[in-house]
Amino acid sequence: DAGVIQSPRHEVTEMGQEVTLRCKPISGHNSLFWYRQTMMRGLELLIYFNNNVPIDDSGMPEDRFSAKMPNASFSTLKIQPSEPRDSAVYFCASNTQDTQYFGPGTRLTVL
Amino acid sequence: GENVEQHPSTLSVQEGDSAVIKCTYSDSASNYFPWYKQELGKGPQLIIDIRSNVGEKKDQRIAVTLNKTAKHFSLHITETQPEDSAVYFCAASRGGGSQGNLIFGKGTKLSVKP
């Protein structure tokens, strides 16, 4: 199994631009999680889906952030417009029961 | 709200010594406790986990202990090696049927000096 796949691995953009992060979960997993990691705040859960349905988006910082899961094998996290304080590493994880498996992350830099 | 406290935030040991990282959790319904290792530039990787019906679990040089009464769980690494240097995260499951949702500690940066 290829594990959780995320793209791009690195993204550098300018303030105000739209950013789209992508995730392909492990086949057969029915839950998907988006996290943000910074030095100051550690790992923060942004949103998670179960069977493609958003269950809890209380961690999404503000309306500039949105996430979708159109099918069981693909999810996106979009930031529009992006701001410098959004700079962080964004992880996607999937699971089928208890154990979450993380992707390699996307390092986002907003200038 | 529910949270997981992790200590220490940094830990430095000599190669061959043992390392212990401790966590406490607040959600009484938590029943699953994984530990993750994150190396530089990579995502967190599961290294060991324990469920609430077990008090201790061991896998080669790593072991985890759980005290449900006190809501404490710990990671023990024996005979540490330089490649054990990484950030370690503990986590606890959120109760109430939250489909695998985990609460993470803030992490411990372990440095093993050769």
Interface residues (C-beta under 8 A of the other chain):
Chain A: V4 S31 F33 G42 L43 L45 Y48 N50 I55 D56 F91 A93 N95 T96 Q97 D98 T99 Q100 Y101 F102 G103 P104 G105
Chain B: Y32 P34 Y36 K42 G43 P44 Q45 L46 D49 F89 S93 S98 Q99 G100 N101 L102 F104 G105 K106 G107
